[in-house]
Amino acid sequence: MTDLSAQMKPTATQMGEHSPGVGFRSLVIGLTAFLTVVDLFATQAILPSLTRHYGVTPAAMSFAVNASTIGMAIASLVIGLLSPQIDRRTGILLSLALLAIPTSLLAAAPNLAVFTALRVAQGLCMASAFALTLAYLGEQCSAMDAGGAFAAYITGNVASNLIGRLISAAVADGLGLAWNFYFFAALNLAGAVLVYFTIKRAQPMHTMMPTGSPLAAMIAHWCNPRLRAAYGIGFCILFAFIGTFTFVNFVLVRPPLSLGMMDIGLVYFVFLPSVVTTLLAGRIASRLGTRPAIWGGIAVAAIGLPLMLAPHLSEVLTGMVLVGVGTFFAQAAATGFVGQVASENRGVASGTYLACYFCGGLVGTAVLGRLFDAFGWHACIAGVGLALAAAALLTLDLKR
């Protein structure tokens, strides 16, 4: 990966401004991503416990837990439209600080409706920080270097899936469900502190953004067939990811696997290979092209799907590894592609992409949850396979 600082304007906002090199800068970018979205999927590790606690069906609890994607889709779109008027540093800082409020309130949610509403509020805060950071990276990096920066950010996202689930399972198992949410509220505040000390200055947005209407910019992006295809790919990727890693938790606790809560937490070491492969996504996409990179990721994920239907834990874990590696790799390549193609109004483009991405997660939860409750795990996996096939077809439109 090339040095991000070499690609930035001298007066631009800089993360880790006094860092000695690209390694430290990538670490800061990845850690910011980790603390931004660590709440998003960590709760999935305790889904069976939450289902018992509220006395609801797996589909109902899964929808409540993944309701954060509703807030994330809305916030991504709004932030994308208002991006030119929002100071990056202030917006990210406030979003992460406010995120601690609904996170801590989840500890005392009296029923599923309140739990769902608080998860939506979490999504609003997470996506605001997420979209503003992606817009910041798109503005500060050259088109050639954007892929590497986005890959570092998505790698932090991957790490949050692994470490967040481990922490959630361990804290809930040892201290109870309530302390799990208090702990993650503290992590949210830590993210705000990190942003306070690593984003030093904000370049005025009018020097980086054209003066046209954000709505007109969004329409222009939608008229671009390459960006439109990228938005669809993002939708399909999270649809597939949510379907796999939400409902596999119920498969793991049922016979013949019959894992306990802490065992489920340890299962999520399956994300460890994704941390490495996702970091390479930007470099590989730059060398081979975005389309081969996304197709490769989708193919890897597709190979893992039939393995997850096996009755043996080793085969299920191998399938989870492949699906994780493939979906995150494809996501990193698609995210970097959006940052490169949208030469203007990158905040609007990133916000639109994230809105489509998180809508895919919401639709995936609703559709695949119904399939899981009505027809079982095999039907759920079939739905995931169809989403991956749709993403592969959309990739055809990502021409140079």
Secondary structure, 3 states (H helix, E strand, C coil): CCCHHHHCCCCCCCECCCCCCHHHHHHHHHHHHHHHHHHHHHHHHHHHHHHHHHCCCHHHHHHHHCCHHHHHHHHHHHHHHHHHHCCHHHHHHHHHHHHHHHHHHHHHCCCHHHHHHHHHHHHHHHHHHHHHHHHHHHHHCCHHHHHHHHHHHHHHHHHHHHHHHHHHHHHHHHHCHHHHHHHHHHHHHHHHHHHHHHECCCCCHHHCCCCCCHHHHHHHHHHCHHHHHHHHHHHHHHHHHHHHHHHHHHHHHCCCCCCCHHHHHHHHHHHHHHHHHHHCHHHHHHHHCHHHHHHHHHHHHHHHHHHCCCCCHHHHHHHHHHHHHHHHHHHHHHHHHHHHHCCCCHHHHHHHHHHHHHHHHHHHHHHHHHHHHHHCHHHHHHHHHHHHHHHHHHHHHCCC
